[in-house]
């Protein structure tokens, strides 16, 4: 009667101890290549697939999984080039550590707070959804799960990987101001994930729980003072285009001479709407964004924008998460941004 092969039987066949065989399967550098090859050959001959990952995780006290929370639906993460680049930076680091990534949505598609409280995570990264009153954040903190947040919220005991949103937007606004613009409008990313779009009034502004959105509003106001803002329901090209039609399809004396979008994706929507309305960019209206995203569909058009190191930001978040898993507390980090002047900004129309 045949028996199921075990780690002990593989070790015996390879002529090593069970602990050495276990280290060989885990890829430990403490095992020589020759010994690892003997163990893997013995396993193949016996039909042994490897140690039970659940049992191994229980012994280590780790799941081998890092959670990454993204804003809105998961579909958003794969449509937004900045989110894709950020996640690519995260997975590149985690993969080198042999750690898996679990993506979790930021809206109704996300598991319940109770379910999140039960998911075995070694750490969690709030990658593109820094909502300051997110119940998932509170639940994971209560569980003692190590946390890294990207661009906020800024919380005691939580590692923050940041960029200088306010300074970057201030530099962009100053560029437009120096060109002569005075009638500008902000096209804002969502202040909350509740599907609302339209002009931002004081009451709505008070509910702006995304730190990056708030800082990008403040950067424009540092230069121009109070500026009208129009909120989009999501960070998407079609949302940017729909909002821009409202802003631009008005008599010339009421039309903003410059639209400052809080992302390059929204700015791409503004360019689309301007073209549909027969407006020239930048002769009739200047358009600026934020991110420095790769938008190949713009062709020869080079967007004036603030460039952020998205891949580096993702890698830094993942490295911080791995430091926390190892029991070390890395410092907060603020990465630099830079203004890139393109072909979409110029003097206001006479």
C-alpha positions in Angstrom: 0.0 0.0 0.0 1.6 3.3 -1.2 2.0 6.2 1.2 2.0 9.9 0.5 5.6 11.3 0.3 6.6 13.6 3.1 9.4 16.1 3.7 11.1 13.5 5.9 11.1 10.9 3.2 12.5 13.4 0.7 15.2 14.3 3.2 16.1 10.7 3.8 16.4 10.0 0.0 18.6 13.1 -0.4 20.7 12.2 2.6 20.0 15.4 4.5 18.1 16.4 7.6 14.4 17.4 7.4 15.4 21.0 8.4 17.9 21.2 5.6 15.3 19.9 3.1 12.9 22.6 4.4 15.5 25.3 3.9 16.1 24.0 0.4 12.5 24.4 -0.6 12.3 27.9 0.9 15.3 29.0 -1.2 17.4 29.8 1.8 21.0 30.9 1.0 22.1 28.8 3.9 21.8 25.7 1.6 24.4 25.1 -1.1 23.2 24.8 -4.7 24.4 21.2 -4.8 22.4 20.2 -1.7 19.3 22.1 -3.0 19.6 20.2 -6.3 19.8 16.8 -4.5 16.7 17.7 -2.4 14.6 18.8 -5.4 15.7 15.8 -7.4 14.6 13.5 -4.6 11.3 15.3 -4.3 10.7 14.9 -8.0 11.5 11.1 -7.9 9.1 10.7 -4.9 6.3 12.9 -6.4 6.6 15.4 -3.5 5.3 18.9 -4.5 6.7 20.7 -1.5 5.7 21.7 2.0 2.1 22.7 2.8 2.1 26.5 2.4 -0.6 26.9 5.1 1.4 24.8 7.6 4.5 26.7 6.7 2.8 30.1 7.2 1.5 29.0 10.6 5.0 28.0 11.7 6.5 31.3 10.5 3.6 33.3 11.9 3.2 35.0 8.5 0.9 34.6 5.5 3.4 35.7 2.9 0.8 38.2 1.6 0.7 42.0 1.5 -2.6 43.7 0.9 -2.8 46.7 -1.4 -5.9 48.9 -1.3 -6.7 50.9 -4.4 -9.3 53.6 -4.9 -12.7 53.0 -6.5 -13.2 49.7 -8.3 -10.3 47.4 -9.2 -11.1 48.2 -12.9 -9.9 51.7 -12.1 -6.5 50.4 -11.1 -6.0 48.9 -14.5 -7.3 51.9 -16.5 -5.3 54.6 -14.7 -1.7 54.5 -16.0 -0.5 56.1 -12.7 -2.1 53.4 -10.6 -0.7 50.7 -12.9 2.8 52.1 -12.6 2.5 52.4 -8.8 1.3 48.8 -8.5 4.1 47.7 -10.8 6.6 49.3 -8.5 5.0 47.5 -5.5 4.9 44.1 -7.1 8.5 44.4 -8.3 9.7 44.7 -4.8 7.4 42.1 -3.2 8.2 39.6 -5.9 11.9 39.9 -5.1 11.1 39.0 -1.5 8.9 36.0 -2.5 5.8 37.8 -1.1 2.4 37.8 -2.8 0.1 40.8 -3.4 -3.7 40.9 -2.6 -5.5 43.7 -4.4 -8.5 45.1 -2.5 -11.0 47.7 -4.0 -11.7 51.0 -2.4 -15.5 51.1 -3.0 -18.5 48.7 -2.7 -16.5 45.9 -4.4 -14.3 45.7 -1.3 -14.9 43.0 1.3 -16.7 44.1 4.4 -14.8 45.7 7.2 -15.4 42.5 9.2 -14.0 40.4 6.4 -11.0 42.6 6.1 -10.4 42.1 9.8 -10.1 38.4 9.2 -7.9 38.4 6.1 -4.4 37.1 7.0 -2.1 39.9 5.9 1.5 40.5 6.9 1.1 44.2 6.1 -1.1 46.5 4.1 -0.4 49.3 1.7 -3.1 52.0 1.1 -1.9 52.6 -2.4 -4.3 55.0 -4.2 -7.0 55.6 -1.6 -5.9 57.7 1.3 -9.3 58.4 2.7 -8.8 59.8 6.2 -11.9 58.2 7.7 -11.5 54.8 6.0 -13.0 52.1 8.3 -10.7 49.5 6.9 -7.7 51.5 8.0 -9.1 51.7 11.5 -9.8 48.0 11.6 -6.3 47.0 10.4 -4.7 49.4 12.9 -6.8 47.9 15.7 -5.6 44.4 14.6 -2.0 45.6 14.7 -1.4 45.0 11.0 1.7 47.0 9.9 0.5 49.8 7.6 2.0 52.0 4.8 0.0 54.8 3.3 0.8 56.5 0.0 0.2 60.3 0.1 -1.9 59.9 3.2 -3.6 60.0 5.5 -0.9 61.1 7.9 -1.4 59.0 11.1 0.7 58.4 14.1 2.4 55.0 13.9 1.7 54.6 10.1 4.5 54.9 7.6 3.8 57.7 5.0 5.3 57.6 1.5 4.6 61.0 0.2 5.2 63.5 -2.6 5.0 67.3 -2.3 1.6 67.7 -3.9 1.1 71.3 -2.7 4.5 72.6 -3.9 4.2 70.9 -7.2 0.8 72.3 -7.9 2.0 75.7 -6.7 4.8 75.7 -9.2 2.3 74.8 -11.9 -0.1 77.6 -10.9 2.8 80.1 -10.8 3.8 79.1 -14.4 0.2 79.9 -15.6 0.1 83.1 -13.5 3.3 84.3 -15.1 1.9 83.6 -18.5 -0.9 86.1 -17.6 -3.8 83.8 -16.6 -6.2 85.1 -14.0 -9.4 83.3 -14.8 -8.6 79.7 -14.0 -10.6 76.7 -12.8 -9.6 73.5 -11.1 -10.8 70.2 -12.3 -10.7 68.1 -9.1 -10.4 64.4 -8.5 -13.2 63.0 -6.2 -13.3 64.6 -2.8 -15.1 61.4 -1.6 -16.1 58.2 -3.3 -19.8 58.9 -3.4 -20.4 59.5 -7.1 -20.9 63.2 -6.8 -19.8 65.6 -9.5 -20.2 69.3 -9.9 -19.0 72.6 -8.4 -17.3 72.4 -5.1 -18.8 74.6 -2.4 -17.6 75.3 1.1 -19.6 72.5 2.6 -18.3 70.0 0.1 -14.8 71.3 0.5 -15.0 70.7 4.3 -15.6 67.0 3.5 -12.5 66.6 1.3 -11.0 63.6 3.1 -8.3 62.9 0.5 -5.1 64.5 1.5 -3.6 64.7 -2.0 -6.8 66.3 -3.4 -6.8 68.9 -0.6 -3.1 69.7 -1.1 -3.5 70.2 -4.8 -6.4 72.6 -4.3 -4.3 74.5 -1.8 -1.3 74.7 -4.1 -3.4 76.6 -6.8 -4.9 78.9 -4.1 -1.4 79.7 -2.9 -0.9 81.6 -6.2 -4.4 82.6 -7.4 -6.3 82.9 -4.1 -9.8 81.4 -4.1 -10.4 79.5 -7.4 -13.6 77.8 -8.6 -13.3 74.0 -8.5 -15.4 71.4 -10.3 -15.3 67.9 -8.9 -15.4 64.7 -11.0 -17.1 61.5 -9.9 -13.9 59.4 -10.7 -10.4 59.9 -12.0 -11.2 58.9 -15.6 -10.8 60.5 -19.1 -14.6 60.4 -19.8 -15.3 62.1 -16.4 -12.7 64.8 -17.3 -14.3 65.3 -20.7 -17.8 65.6 -19.3 -16.8 68.1 -16.7 -14.8 70.1 -19.2 -17.8 70.5 -21.5 -19.6 72.2 -18.6 -16.7 74.5 -17.9 -15.8 75.3 -21.5 -19.1 75.4 -23.4 -20.0 78.9 -22.3 -19.5 82.4 -23.7 -15.8 83.4 -24.1 -16.0 86.1 -21.4 -17.1 83.5 -18.8 -14.8 80.7 -20.0 -11.6 79.9 -17.9 -8.5 80.8 -19.8 -6.8 77.8 -18.1 -8.0 74.6 -16.6 -5.8 73.0 -14.0 -6.7 69.3 -13.7 -5.6 67.3 -10.7 -4.4 64.4 -12.8 -3.1 63.8 -16.3 -6.0 61.5 -17.0 -8.5 64.3 -16.3 -6.5 66.7 -18.3 -6.7 64.3 -21.3 -10.5 64.5 -20.9 -10.2 68.3 -21.0 -8.2 68.2 -24.2 -10.8 65.9 -25.7 -13.7 68.2 -24.8 -11.8 71.3 -26.1 -11.3 69.6 -29.4 -15.0 68.7 -29.7 -16.0 72.3 -28.9 -13.6 73.7 -31.5 -11.3 75.3 -29.0 -7.6 75.5 -29.7 -5.1 74.5 -27.0 -3.3 76.6 -25.8 -4.5 79.5 -28.0 -8.1 79.5 -26.6 -7.6 77.6 -23.4 -4.5 76.3 -21.6 -4.7 72.8 -20.0 -2.4 71.4 -17.3 -2.3 68.2 -15.3 -0.5 66.3 -12.6 1.4 63.0 -12.7 3.7 62.9 -15.7 1.8 59.9 -16.9 2.5 58.0 -20.1 -0.5 58.9 -22.4 0.5 57.7 -25.9 -3.0 58.6 -27.3 -2.1 62.3 -27.0 0.3 61.9 -30.0 2.4 65.0 -30.5 0.6 66.9 -27.8 2.9 67.3 -24.7 0.9 68.0 -21.6 2.1 70.7 -19.2 2.1 68.8 -15.9 3.8 68.1 -12.6 5.9 64.9 -12.9 5.9 62.6 -9.9 8.2 59.5 -9.4 5.3 57.0 -9.5 7.4 53.8 -9.8 9.8 54.9 -7.1 6.8 55.7 -4.9 5.5 52.2 -5.3 8.8 50.6 -4.7 9.4 52.7 -1.6 5.9 51.7 -0.2 6.7 48.0 -0.7 10.2 48.3 0.8 8.6 50.1 3.8 6.1 47.3 4.1 8.8 44.6 4.1 10.8 46.6 6.7 7.7 46.5 9.0 7.2 42.8 8.4 10.8 42.3 9.6 10.0 44.3 12.8 11.8 47.5 11.8 10.1 50.9 11.5 11.3 52.8 8.5 11.1 56.6 8.4 8.4 58.5 6.5 9.6 59.6 3.0 8.7 62.6 0.8 9.8 62.2 -2.8 10.4 65.3 -5.1 8.2 66.4 -8.0 9.0 68.7 -10.9 7.2 71.0 -13.3 7.3 69.9 -17.0 6.2 72.6 -19.4 4.6 71.2 -22.6 2.6 72.4 -25.5 -0.7 72.8 -23.8 0.0 76.0 -21.9 0.5 79.5 -23.3 -0.7 83.1 -22.8 -4.4 83.7 -22.3 -6.4 84.8 -25.4 -6.4 88.5 -25.9 
